[in-house]
């Protein structure tokens, strides 16, 4: 994950996030609402030099409502999974802000509206985990914007299950966990990308045109 930011009346953060490909898949959910899997899974995170999501998030006192654009098209902000991520990040931000003597934390724009713009440099719904890259990138961007700490994989998971694995590089384990609230269903890095330097993943683009 990588990010850049600007400081002005409008606070902006831009981040890129990687695709991950499961090598041990999860086979169903024990809780569809919290996206808790019935088994552990393992994935490999791909290089962002070829495939990535890019997300820009901004807050401003001039914004009147939360809004989101995906690949250049405005979409509904009322998506349940998206709202779950926004709610949790704002909750963590408020928790850090309350009672803080740190000037930077005390002025966090937690009550301002957020605008989100996300694009993929690869096709959506093509088996390349676009939602995983997108939600991992979104959550990382928002946590940088609002200075939210802690394990962010548990937040990304609530947007798209496999997104929790895209917040880390290399080989990543998504633990199914056992707690009903999903607090222990998190991602952990098993090995860095240097663990298997010869590994290559081939993505073949085929035409859908019928001749």
C-alpha positions as CSV (number, residue, x, y, z in Angstrom):
1,X,0.0,0.0,0.0
2,X,1.2,3.5,-0.7
3,X,-0.3,7.0,-0.2
4,X,0.2,10.7,-0.6
5,X,-1.6,13.6,1.0
6,X,-2.2,17.4,0.8
7,X,-2.9,19.9,3.6
8,X,-5.3,22.8,2.9
9,X,-8.9,23.6,3.7
10,X,-9.7,20.4,1.9
11,X,-7.8,17.5,3.3
12,X,-6.9,14.8,0.6
13,X,-5.2,11.4,0.6
14,X,-4.5,9.3,-2.4
15,X,-3.6,5.6,-2.1
16,X,-2.9,2.6,-4.3
17,X,-3.8,-0.9,-3.3
18,X,-2.9,-4.3,-4.7
19,X,-4.8,-7.3,-6.0
20,X,-4.5,-10.6,-4.2
21,X,-5.0,-14.1,-5.6
22,X,-6.2,-16.9,-3.3
23,X,-4.1,-20.0,-3.3
24,X,-6.3,-21.5,-0.5
25,X,-9.8,-20.2,-0.8
26,X,-12.5,-19.7,1.8
27,X,-15.6,-21.8,1.1
28,X,-18.6,-19.8,2.4
29,X,-19.5,-17.5,5.3
30,X,-20.5,-18.4,8.8
31,X,-21.9,-14.8,9.1
32,X,-22.7,-13.1,5.8
33,X,-23.4,-9.7,7.4
34,X,-20.0,-9.5,9.1
35,X,-18.3,-11.5,6.3
36,X,-16.9,-14.2,8.6
37,X,-15.6,-17.2,6.8
38,X,-16.0,-20.9,7.6
39,X,-12.3,-21.6,7.1
40,X,-8.9,-19.9,7.0
41,X,-7.6,-18.8,3.6
42,X,-4.2,-17.9,2.1
43,X,-3.4,-15.6,-0.8
44,X,-0.5,-14.0,-2.6
45,X,-0.5,-10.3,-3.2
46,X,0.4,-9.2,-6.7
47,X,2.8,-6.3,-7.6
48,X,1.2,-2.9,-8.0
49,X,3.4,-2.3,-11.0
50,X,0.9,-4.2,-13.1
51,X,-2.5,-4.3,-11.3
52,X,-3.9,-1.9,-8.6
53,X,-6.7,0.1,-7.4
54,X,-6.2,3.9,-6.9
55,X,-8.4,5.8,-4.4
56,X,-8.5,9.4,-3.5
57,X,-10.5,10.5,-0.4
58,X,-11.2,14.0,0.7
59,X,-12.9,15.9,3.5
60,X,-14.0,19.5,3.5
61,X,-16.4,21.7,5.5
62,X,-17.9,22.7,2.1
63,X,-19.1,19.1,1.3
64,X,-22.7,18.7,2.1
65,X,-23.0,14.9,1.9
66,X,-20.8,11.8,1.5
67,X,-20.3,10.8,-2.2
68,X,-18.5,8.1,-4.1
69,X,-17.3,7.7,-7.8
70,X,-16.2,4.3,-9.1
71,X,-14.3,4.2,-12.4
72,X,-15.6,7.7,-13.2
73,X,-19.2,7.0,-12.5
74,X,-21.0,8.2,-9.4
75,X,-22.5,5.4,-7.3
76,X,-24.8,5.2,-4.3
77,X,-23.1,5.9,-1.0
78,X,-25.8,3.8,0.7
79,X,-24.1,0.4,0.0
80,X,-24.3,-1.5,3.2
81,X,-20.7,-2.8,3.2
82,X,-19.4,0.7,2.3
83,X,-21.4,2.2,5.1
84,X,-20.1,-0.4,7.6
85,X,-16.5,0.6,6.7
86,X,-17.2,4.4,7.0
87,X,-19.0,3.9,10.3
88,X,-16.2,1.9,11.9
89,X,-13.5,4.3,10.7
90,X,-15.4,7.3,12.0
91,X,-16.0,5.5,15.3
92,X,-12.3,4.9,15.8
93,X,-11.5,8.5,14.8
94,X,-13.9,9.8,17.4
95,X,-12.5,7.5,20.0
96,X,-9.0,8.9,19.4
97,X,-10.2,12.5,19.3
98,X,-12.2,12.5,22.6
99,X,-10.1,13.8,25.4
100,X,-6.9,14.1,23.4
101,X,-4.4,16.8,24.2
102,X,-2.7,16.3,20.8
103,X,-3.5,19.3,18.6
104,X,-3.5,17.3,15.4
105,X,-5.9,14.7,16.9
106,X,-8.2,17.3,18.5
107,X,-8.8,19.0,15.1
108,X,-9.6,15.8,13.1
109,X,-12.5,16.5,10.7
110,X,-14.5,13.4,11.8
111,X,-17.8,15.2,11.4
112,X,-17.1,16.5,7.9
113,X,-18.5,14.7,4.8
114,X,-16.2,12.5,2.7
115,X,-15.8,12.3,-1.1
116,X,-14.3,9.1,-2.5
117,X,-13.0,8.5,-6.1
118,X,-11.7,5.1,-6.9
119,X,-10.4,3.6,-10.2
120,X,-9.0,0.2,-11.2
121,X,-6.4,-0.2,-13.9
122,X,-7.8,-3.6,-14.7
123,X,-11.3,-4.9,-15.6
124,X,-14.0,-5.1,-12.8
125,X,-15.8,-8.4,-12.2
126,X,-13.2,-10.3,-14.2
127,X,-11.9,-12.7,-11.5
128,X,-9.1,-10.3,-10.4
129,X,-10.5,-9.4,-7.0
130,X,-11.3,-5.8,-7.9
131,X,-13.5,-5.4,-4.8
132,X,-10.6,-6.7,-2.6
133,X,-8.2,-4.2,-4.0
134,X,-10.8,-1.4,-3.9
135,X,-11.9,-1.9,-0.3
136,X,-8.4,-2.4,1.0
137,X,-7.3,0.8,-0.8
138,X,-10.4,2.7,0.5
139,X,-9.9,1.7,4.1
140,X,-6.2,2.4,4.0
141,X,-6.9,5.9,2.5
142,X,-9.5,6.7,5.1
143,X,-7.4,5.6,8.0
144,X,-4.6,7.9,6.7
145,X,-7.0,10.7,6.2
146,X,-8.5,10.5,9.7
147,X,-5.4,9.2,11.5
148,X,-7.0,5.9,12.5
149,X,-4.7,3.3,14.0
150,X,-4.9,-0.3,14.9
151,X,-5.5,-3.4,12.7
152,X,-7.3,-2.2,9.6
153,X,-7.7,-5.7,8.0
154,X,-10.8,-6.2,10.2
155,X,-12.4,-3.0,8.7
156,X,-11.5,-4.0,5.1
157,X,-13.0,-7.4,5.7
158,X,-16.4,-5.8,6.4
159,X,-16.3,-4.3,2.9
160,X,-15.1,-7.3,1.0
161,X,-13.9,-10.5,2.7
162,X,-10.7,-10.9,0.7
163,X,-9.9,-7.2,1.0
164,X,-8.4,-7.9,4.4
165,X,-5.6,-9.9,2.6
166,X,-4.9,-7.0,0.3
167,X,-3.8,-4.7,3.1
168,X,-0.5,-6.6,3.3
169,X,2.1,-7.8,0.8
170,X,3.6,-11.2,0.1
171,X,1.7,-14.3,1.4
172,X,-1.2,-13.5,3.7
173,X,-3.4,-15.6,5.9
174,X,-7.0,-14.6,6.7
175,X,-7.9,-16.3,9.9
176,X,-11.5,-17.4,10.2
177,X,-11.6,-16.5,13.9
178,X,-14.2,-17.8,16.5
179,X,-15.6,-14.6,18.1
180,X,-19.2,-13.8,17.2
181,X,-18.4,-10.1,16.6
182,X,-15.5,-11.0,14.1
183,X,-12.9,-9.2,16.2
184,X,-10.4,-12.1,15.7
185,X,-11.1,-12.7,12.0
186,X,-8.1,-10.8,10.7
187,X,-5.3,-11.0,8.2
188,X,-1.7,-11.8,9.0
189,X,1.4,-11.8,6.8
190,X,2.9,-15.3,6.5
191,X,5.9,-14.3,4.4
192,X,7.1,-11.3,2.4
193,X,7.2,-11.1,-1.3
194,X,10.9,-12.1,-1.2
195,X,9.9,-15.5,0.1
196,X,9.4,-16.9,-3.4
197,X,11.1,-14.5,-5.8
198,X,10.7,-16.8,-8.8
199,X,6.9,-16.9,-8.5
200,X,5.1,-15.4,-11.5
201,X,1.3,-15.1,-12.0
202,X,0.1,-15.0,-15.6
203,X,-3.1,-13.0,-16.4
204,X,-4.4,-13.7,-19.8
205,X,-6.8,-11.2,-21.4
206,X,-9.1,-12.9,-23.9
207,X,-11.5,-11.2,-26.3
208,X,-15.3,-11.6,-25.7
209,X,-16.0,-10.7,-29.4
210,X,-17.8,-13.5,-31.3
211,X,-16.5,-13.6,-34.8
